[in-house]
């Protein structure tokens, strides 16, 4: 049995709100808001994602209203 390659859309945005494990991310280019959860790698490494953080989101091309936070960009002065 072969593994199918997953088609995903990668977007960049800013966290504008969160409630428990759900984060609301505003996408930079389209001003669209996506409801996101944290990926397993972020949870495993206990990376804190706060309001105002810039993040990379992975979404399905079939339902772009939900996604997964894959990366938090570091804040450099």
C-alpha positions as CSV (number, residue, x, y, z in Angstrom):
1,X,0.0,0.0,0.0
2,X,1.5,3.3,-1.1
3,X,1.3,6.5,1.0
4,X,-0.4,9.4,-0.7
5,X,1.3,12.7,-0.7
6,X,-0.7,15.2,1.3
7,X,-1.7,18.4,-0.5
8,X,-1.5,21.3,2.0
9,X,-1.5,25.1,1.7
10,X,1.2,26.9,3.8
11,X,0.1,30.4,5.0
12,X,1.7,33.0,7.2
13,X,-0.3,35.0,9.7
14,X,-0.5,36.5,13.2
15,X,-2.3,35.1,16.2
16,X,-5.1,37.5,17.2
17,X,-7.0,35.4,19.8
18,X,-6.9,32.1,21.6
19,X,-9.3,30.0,23.7
20,X,-7.9,26.9,25.3
21,X,-6.4,24.9,22.4
22,X,-8.0,26.9,19.6
23,X,-6.1,29.8,18.1
24,X,-7.5,32.4,15.7
25,X,-5.0,33.4,13.1
26,X,-5.3,36.4,10.7
27,X,-3.6,35.6,7.4
28,X,-1.3,38.4,6.2
29,X,-2.1,38.6,2.5
30,X,-5.9,37.9,2.5
31,X,-7.1,39.2,5.9
32,X,-8.9,35.8,6.3
33,X,-9.2,34.4,9.8
34,X,-8.4,30.7,10.3
35,X,-9.2,28.6,13.4
36,X,-6.1,26.6,14.2
37,X,-4.7,24.0,16.6
38,X,-1.1,23.3,17.5
39,X,0.9,20.6,15.6
40,X,2.3,17.7,17.5
41,X,5.9,19.0,17.2
42,X,4.9,22.3,18.8
43,X,3.1,20.5,21.7
44,X,5.9,18.0,22.2
45,X,8.6,20.7,22.5
46,X,6.2,22.8,24.7
47,X,6.5,25.9,22.6
48,X,4.3,28.7,23.8
49,X,2.2,30.5,21.2
50,X,0.8,33.9,22.3
51,X,-1.4,36.6,20.9
52,X,0.7,38.7,18.5
53,X,3.1,35.9,17.5
54,X,3.8,35.4,13.8
55,X,3.1,31.8,12.8
56,X,3.1,29.4,9.8
57,X,-0.2,27.7,9.3
58,X,-0.9,24.5,7.2
59,X,-4.4,24.2,5.8
60,X,-6.2,21.8,3.5
61,X,-7.1,23.2,0.1
62,X,-10.7,21.8,0.6
63,X,-11.4,23.6,3.9
64,X,-9.4,26.7,4.5
65,X,-11.3,27.8,7.6
66,X,-9.4,25.3,9.8
67,X,-5.7,24.7,10.0
68,X,-2.7,23.6,12.1
69,X,0.1,25.9,13.5
70,X,3.4,24.3,12.2
71,X,5.9,27.0,13.2
72,X,6.2,30.0,15.4
73,X,8.7,32.6,14.0
74,X,11.2,33.9,16.5
75,X,11.0,37.5,17.7
76,X,14.3,39.3,17.1
77,X,15.1,42.8,18.2
